[in-house]
Amino acid sequence: MTTDADGILRQITEIVARELAVPAESLAADTDLRAIEGADSVRLLRVVAKVEQTWDIELDDEDVFTVSSVAELAGVVREALQVKAA
């Protein structure tokens, strides 16, 4: 588990790729999570669950439902990690 910004983005990209069964290379920081082929609400919730498990955090529902890209999800994780560390 990494906590630096680039590492978080990289690890989230890998989680998204694995959970949505797409190549990680096809994902960019600005990739719209809902636009990925095969993405649906259940699979995206699995992504969130895996992210929470990976960093041992709990993301606010409001944050989860407002993010649309890989980078935005990484930002929410960084914020949750800062709160956890405080």
C-alpha positions as CSV (number, residue, x, y, z in Angstrom):
1,M,0.0,0.0,0.0
2,T,1.4,3.3,-1.0
3,T,0.3,6.8,0.2
4,D,2.0,9.2,-2.2
5,A,-0.1,10.7,-4.9
6,D,1.4,8.9,-7.8
7,G,1.4,5.6,-6.0
8,I,-2.3,6.0,-5.1
9,L,-3.2,6.8,-8.6
10,R,-1.2,3.9,-9.9
11,Q,-2.8,1.4,-7.4
12,I,-6.3,2.7,-8.1
13,T,-5.7,2.3,-11.8
14,E,-4.7,-1.3,-11.2
15,I,-7.8,-2.0,-9.0
16,V,-10.1,-0.4,-11.6
17,A,-8.5,-2.5,-14.4
18,R,-8.8,-5.7,-12.4
19,E,-12.4,-5.2,-11.2
20,L,-13.7,-4.0,-14.6
21,A,-11.6,-6.5,-16.6
22,V,-9.9,-3.9,-18.8
23,P,-6.2,-3.4,-19.5
24,A,-4.6,-0.9,-17.0
25,E,-2.8,0.7,-20.0
26,S,-6.2,1.7,-21.4
27,L,-6.9,3.8,-18.3
28,A,-5.7,7.4,-17.9
29,A,-6.1,9.6,-14.9
30,D,-9.0,11.4,-16.5
31,T,-10.8,8.2,-17.6
32,D,-14.5,8.5,-16.8
33,L,-15.2,5.4,-14.7
34,R,-18.8,5.2,-15.9
35,A,-17.7,5.2,-19.5
36,I,-15.5,2.1,-19.2
37,E,-17.1,-0.8,-21.1
38,G,-18.7,-3.2,-18.7
39,A,-18.8,-0.7,-15.9
40,D,-22.1,-0.7,-13.9
41,S,-23.1,0.4,-10.5
42,V,-22.3,-3.0,-8.9
43,R,-18.8,-3.2,-10.4
44,L,-18.0,0.4,-9.4
45,L,-19.1,-0.3,-5.9
46,R,-16.7,-3.3,-5.9
47,V,-14.0,-0.9,-7.0
48,V,-14.8,1.3,-4.0
49,A,-14.9,-1.6,-1.6
50,K,-11.5,-2.8,-2.8
51,V,-10.1,0.7,-2.5
52,E,-11.4,1.0,1.1
53,Q,-10.0,-2.4,1.9
54,T,-6.6,-1.6,0.4
55,W,-6.1,1.5,2.4
56,D,-8.2,0.6,5.5
57,I,-10.4,3.7,5.0
58,E,-14.1,4.4,4.7
59,L,-15.1,6.8,2.0
60,D,-18.1,9.1,2.4
61,D,-21.0,8.1,0.2
62,E,-21.3,11.6,-1.1
63,D,-17.7,11.6,-2.2
64,V,-18.1,8.2,-3.8
65,F,-21.1,9.1,-5.8
66,T,-19.6,12.4,-7.1
67,V,-16.3,11.2,-8.4
68,S,-16.2,10.4,-12.1
69,S,-12.6,9.8,-12.9
70,V,-9.7,7.6,-11.7
71,A,-7.9,10.8,-10.6
72,E,-10.9,12.1,-8.6
73,L,-11.2,8.7,-6.8
74,A,-7.4,9.0,-6.0
75,G,-8.0,12.5,-4.6
76,V,-10.8,11.2,-2.4
77,V,-8.5,8.5,-1.1
78,R,-5.7,11.0,-0.4
79,E,-8.2,13.1,1.6
80,A,-9.4,10.1,3.6
81,L,-5.8,9.1,4.4
82,Q,-5.1,12.6,5.6
83,V,-8.2,12.5,7.9
84,K,-7.1,9.1,9.1
85,A,-3.6,10.3,9.9
86,A,-4.8,13.4,11.8
